[in-house]
């Protein structure tokens, strides 16, 4: 017995030594303090222009036939009137009438360009919720230091912010070495087929290979992540795929007084219950690992030990993250039943029943793999599984060691001093997925500080942006364009 305890003590000693050694060897990915960007005098008219943009209700309807495209035409005309200098110098090409591609030619056309993305369509305001807004959602009013309205966070701030930055640089007689492209989609909120997909296809055919592509997505989380109190700039290096499946069954129908053992509703409900009870496995290699690597050197020693030794503490990390909806979404391909259709009368058994289940696919999984897993799990010949559209695969994971990422990292550090930079996988969808095949350096980041409570305003009630934060958005794009010329 004494020998056993000696052996156990030796094993624990070796294990402790390995854990500590791994912790002490954690590399530091943060660049440290960056010099502040050159001052940019943002005019008061910049906020007025964003407010005017908000007043144009460019609402995307799921059914394009119900979209008020006249508002999109108004917005395109507004941009030309609001930024005459930009439209004199840059070329602008339209795609499907309302998608816009601007080109600011650089002095050296041999250098791969910088491509900045944004979209100007917005989601609807749920009927009946208008009274909950502190300011009307399409009034473009400033109150208490905030500009309120749809698009102030998603995503007119980036459309207008990028144009303001270009306009400022033109006034300063700045001439880019690299070409700068701006691509503005009109239907990002409805999967971007008329805007981003069309523009990306044209760039693909022209052989355009940007050195850096930047879209919305990440942000500066002011109340930290992973237990850190410091601000963390989350840069999306990928985004999850998208798939919706219809789960359906057909029964005999008839009178509800004589139901069979299994109705069509019962079969579909049982199938959906199986999917919810058996989620896809949690994985750290789908993007969370990169986030932990970048933050490991900045957390207290105990947490650093856990982050640096995920081979041992992986289950603990997964369990901790899965305790929240956002953490769980970052760990796995998610399963979300969203629509159920069956029956028209309370005393009549429906013949058919169907449910729509939406999946957000983690990098490393695939559309075909999800379909196979769903069919295997349901395991019922009386239940049909059908794709609704073909779905989108997860976006390729972009490099965090490239010069392009370095330029983005430096720019964030200079404009947001004190913020840590960390890569992550976006759980939603952006226009960037359409462009991912054009560059190995496709990132998702909005230069906007937000706490968790503010994030709930995205697509929600009282969407708003602090006026001083919008001014910093403009400064960020000026700094990025300048920094990127040095690559």
Number of C-alpha atoms within 10 A of each C-alpha: 6 7 8 9 10 11 12 12 12 12 12 12 12 12 12 12 12 13 16 17 14 17 21 14 10 19 14 13 17 17 12 14 13 16 12 13 17 12 9 16 10 16 11 10 10 19 21 15 19 23 23 17 28 26 20 22 25 27 23 22 17 13 8 11 8 10 14 14 18 11 16 22 14 15 22 16 11 15 17 14 12 19 16 11 15 23 16 10 14 17 13 18 14 15 18 12 14 21 25 20 24 21 17 20 18 17 12 12 11 10 16 17 26 22 23 25 23 28 28 30 27 25 21 16 15 10 7 7 10 14 11 11 14 13 19 16 25 19 18 25 18 18 13 7 12 17 26 28 28 34 33 27 25 25 23 22 27 29 23 25 27 23 23 26 22 24 19 21 18 15 11 9 9 11 15 19 19 25 22 22 21 23 24 28 27 27 27 25 21 16 17 22 16 18 26 30 22 17 24 22 15 13 16 14 8 9 10 14 19 23 22 23 24 22 24 25 26 22 21 24 22 19 16 19 18 16 10 15 12 16 22 24 30 26 29 27 27 30 29 32 24 22 23 23 22 19 25 24 24 18 18 14 17 14 12 13 9 10 13 13 6 12 20 25 24 14 22 28 19 16 23 21 13 15 20 14 10 12 12 19 9 20 20 18 13 23 25 20 18 18 20 24 19 20 25 23 22 18 17 11 14 10 16 21 21 20 25 24 18 16 9 12 13 17 14 12 17 20 14 13 19 17 10 11 9 11 16 18 22 26 25 28 26 21 21 14 18 10 11 16 13 16 15 9 9 9 11 15 23 22 16 18 22 22 22 21 20 18 21 28 29 30 22 18 18 20 21 13 11 18 18 12 14 20 18 10 13 21 12 14 8 13 20 16 18 14 15 13 9 12 18 19 21 24 25 19 21 18 16 18 10 13 16 22 21 16 21 23 21 23 26 24 23 21 22 23 15 16 23 25 24 24 28 26 29 26 24 12 22 22 27 27 26 20 24 19 16 19 18 19 24 28 33 26 21 24 28 23 23 19 14 12 8 17 15 13 16 17 17 17 20 22 24 26 23 19 19 11 16 26 19 20 24 26 24 26 22 25 24 22 24 21 17 24 18 10 12
